[in-house]
């Protein structure tokens, strides 16, 4: 009703056009589940209320806006998709008594300077998602919203729920610039703005009962938002058949790219702060100037779309150094991706922060990049023998780049690929978004790869997440081992198992994954664990325990094992003691401390473990040949004596 009344209203100084471009409306969504796939894991969420467009990205309407609103108001809401969702409203109630509406409203809608200052200070405080600093918005156990069945956001703080909804929206569409959601507690509504630089929150909410005019202005502005105001990137034009988006087209720098969104190669990274990488199969054509003709240039290519930090070396610059290193090192040559073309879009996350008057608006600011590569295949689809060969080649390539001052810093299952040359598997170390150049004058940054299942244990600890742990070669080497373990247990002959023993790792946050990895590292493997790696996985785990975490520097490991068992027992209790958990974690950290070894020493020790089977195989075959030769010699001697 409010949107209908505001539709024909005109306010001086505010936009009048754009009302027919999106035509937003509110829809209750807490009775239906919205699902979305993320690299083998499917999220299932139930937001309270969602904002949808009347003319969605996924099709077109055949009836009027008024008829549509009447239909939605009288019928149960249908299941939608995150592609269509513009924003989410999450409702919570407290036990506080709400004041009645005033008898009249004062028509004063000036932006208060103090409110802007509080917004800036608050946004800076929560830029790292320190939830302890946020205003406490708790749900009443008797409220309607807390009684309804939740799915994945059950028992999560309302700000965590809202952030997860923001991550779903950012990952559901290509190159989304931003999104914002709302938290409604009692009669106050807060705005939460998300992009790949972090989040911005207005600390002073709007009381839509006591300050109704200001709330109506908010609705008036939202109603006139265009697609780019909602965060949709209009450079990428969607094309659909029925309800499904088949592909996107983007015209840039004299090229027109067709990006296939329904291909198996289409992968979008789930998360808020970070690169938000999307990889899509593509076909491109060059536009002949002045003729309007197109010339097809092939389809065995992929594009990588991501948000890169503007202050750091770009991936294009890093790949240029990688190419130079490959020309003089055979371990690198042929084992790195081939960059065909790249461009940078005129979007920056610092724009809104500069408009809001943030003093450090450029700190951590990100811009949108698009890179085109020759197409590679994921290493996880290979069988055991070929997977080991490609994986080993990536290990050698990685260390050679490390010696050249090119630190990858983001080893994960998605960043290891392969291609074939004359039928032979060639491993490729891919994904240089978070890579850094040691001798560069640009900041190295303290970003941590969002691939939590493959992160080193040191980086999963709190000091690692805070950027206080220096990234070393052994951290990437440990990630290589976790990738090997992951593929060995989660895949069978190149195909993902329906149920894998490490499924919980993909759904865990950093703290939970740290605990799971410790348990996996020190606990005995079940007898029924199906793994076919010729003993590599067991030796890699032993290497981690003895070399990476300093077990070889102590003759007696029983104190560490005892402390780990105590920690696991306390964490499984109904009400674990935070102080005791902290004390045990400090003890474990002391046990695991060791003298840092040079990178080349760590690498040589690692390769001895990697190549142990090859050496043993060579020795065994040599022994067999010697034995056969001796037997033949004895037989000849026997016949010679008889004669």
GIKAKA-V383705 format. One record per backbone hydrogen bond with DSSP energy under -0.5 kcal/mol. CO is the residue of the C=O (numbers start at 1). NH is the residue of the N-H. If there is no record, write none. Layout:
BEGIN
co=[CO;CO]
nh=[NH;NH]
END
This chain:
BEGIN
co=[1;2;3;4;6;11;18;18;22;22;23;25;27;29;33;34;36;38;41;41;43;44;45;48;48;49;50;50;51;51;52;54;56;64;65;66;67;68;69;70;71;81;81;84;87;88;89;90;92;93;106;112;113;114;115;116;117;118;119;120;121;122;124;126;129;130;131;135;136;140;143;144;151;153;157;157;158;159;160;161;162;163;164;165;166;167;168;169;170;173;179;181;182;183;183;184;184;185;187;187;188;189;190;191;192;193;194;195;196;198;200;201;203;205;206;206;207;209;211;212;213;214;215;216;217;218;219;220;221;222;226;227;228;231;232;233;235;236;237;239;239;241;244;244;246;246;247;248;249;250;250;252;254;255;255;256;257;257;258;258;259;259;260;263;265;267;275;277;278;279;280;281;282;283;284;285;286;286;287;288;288;288;293;295;298;299;300;301;302;303;303;304;305;306;306;308;309;314;315;316;317;318;319;320;321;322;323;325;325;329;329;332;335;337;338;341;343;345;347;348;349;350;351;352;353;354;358;360;362;362;365;366;367;368;369;370;371;372;372;373;377;378;379;383;384;385;386;387;388;389;390;391;392;393;394;395;396;397;398;399;400;401;402;405;405;406;407;412;413;415;415;416;417;418;419;421;424;426;428;428;429;432;436;436;437;450;451;452;456;456;457;457;458;461;462;463;463;464;468;470;472;472;473;474;475;476;477;478;479;480;481;482;483;484;485;486;487;490;492;495;500;502;502;503;503;504;505;509;510;511;512;513;514;515;516;517;518;519;526;528;529;533;535;536;537;538;539;540;541;542;543;543;544;545;546;547;550;551;555;557;558;559;560;561;562;563;564;565;566;567;568;570;573;576;577;578;579;580;581;582;583;584;585;586;587;588;590;598;599;600;601;602;603;604;605;606;607;609;611;612;613;614;615;616;617;618;619;620;621;622;623;624;625;626;627;628;629;630;631;632;633;634;635;636;637;638;639]
nh=[5;6;7;8;9;14;21;22;54;55;54;52;50;32;35;45;43;41;38;43;36;152;34;29;30;89;27;52;86;87;25;56;59;68;69;70;71;72;73;74;75;84;85;53;51;182;49;184;186;140;108;116;117;118;119;120;121;122;123;124;125;126;127;129;131;133;134;137;138;143;147;148;154;156;160;161;162;163;164;165;166;167;168;169;170;171;172;173;176;176;194;192;90;185;190;92;186;188;208;209;185;206;183;202;181;200;179;198;274;195;193;203;205;207;189;208;211;212;215;216;217;218;219;220;221;222;223;224;224;225;230;232;231;177;234;236;237;238;249;246;247;244;241;246;261;262;239;259;237;252;257;255;287;252;257;285;250;259;260;283;248;261;281;266;267;279;307;269;305;267;303;260;301;258;297;256;288;295;289;291;292;293;288;286;284;301;375;282;373;280;305;371;278;308;369;367;312;318;319;320;321;322;323;324;325;326;327;328;329;332;333;335;429;339;374;372;370;347;368;351;353;354;355;356;358;357;361;363;364;365;310;349;308;345;306;343;304;340;341;302;418;381;382;387;388;389;390;391;392;393;394;395;396;397;398;399;400;401;402;403;404;406;405;407;438;408;436;415;416;417;430;379;428;377;426;424;421;419;417;430;337;435;407;438;440;452;454;455;459;460;460;461;461;465;466;468;469;467;470;472;475;476;477;478;479;480;481;482;483;484;485;486;487;488;489;490;491;497;495;492;503;505;506;506;507;508;508;513;514;515;516;517;518;519;520;521;522;523;529;530;531;536;539;540;541;542;543;544;545;546;547;548;549;551;552;550;553;554;557;561;562;563;564;565;566;567;568;569;570;571;572;573;576;578;581;582;583;584;585;586;587;588;589;590;591;592;593;602;603;604;605;606;607;608;609;610;611;612;615;616;617;618;619;620;621;622;623;624;625;626;627;628;629;630;631;632;633;634;635;636;637;638;639;640;641;642;643]
END
